[in-house]
Amino acid sequence: MAIKNILPEEYYQIMDLPTAKLERMYIEEYLRSKGLTLAELKKLPAAEARKLMIEASTWASTKLAEVETRADFVRDLHGEE
């Protein structure tokens, strides 16, 4: 059984967060590091696709936290709040 509609475009249109597209980029980057694309992920067995998406989402969250931490650091350096 393959997972359908993983990360559909509508999800990112609904999520009007500034980081939504960056999150998707990081997820796609993680999948590429595993030799996959989102389209290929959809063809995998559901359990395998889910496991990879959890890994990709965790990795993307870590990368986003790095970006946010760096932005906070730069704001602190410039005395902004």
N, C-alpha and C positions, 0 to 999 in steps of 0.2 A: 504494500500500500504506500503510495507516494503522497507527500504533503503537498497540498495545493495552496496557492496564494500566499506563499511565504514572502513577507515584506512587500505587499503590493504598493504601487504608487499612491493609491488612495490613503494608505496609512500615513505616508509622509505629507500628504496634503492636509489631512486632518490634524496631524501633529504640527502645529505652527510654531514649533520651538526652533530657535536659531541653530540648535545643535542637531536637529533631526537628519539633515542631509549629511553632516559630518559623521554621525553615527552610522548611517548606511554605508558611507565610504569606507569606514573602518571595518564594518562587517564584511563588505566585499573584498577588502584587502586581506582580511584573515582567511576568507575562503580561497582566494587566489593562492595564498601561501600553502594551502592544502591541495592545490591543483584543481579547484572547483570554481564554478560560477554559480550565481543564484539559480539560473535555469537548470544547470546540472544537479544542483542540490534537490530541486523539486522531484527529480527522477529517482532519487535514492529511496530505500526503504524508510518508512516513517521514523523508526527508532534511531536509525543512523543520522537522518536529517535533523531530527530533534536534538540529538547529542551535539552535532556540529553547530547548530544554531545557538545552543546554550554556550558552547565554547566561544563562538564568534561574538555573541552579545556580551559575555563577560570581558573578553579582550577589548571590545569597543568601549565598554564602560570604563575600563582602566585607562584607555587612551584619552577619553573625554575628561576624566578626572585630572589627568596630566595637563591637558589644555587649560582647564579651569584654574588649576593651581598656579600655572605659569602666568595666567592673566591676572590673578589676585596678586602675585608677587610683583608684577610690573606696576599695577595700580598702587601698591604699597610703596614702591620705589619713587613713584611720582607724587606721592602724598594724596592720592585720590581716594574717594570712598565709594 
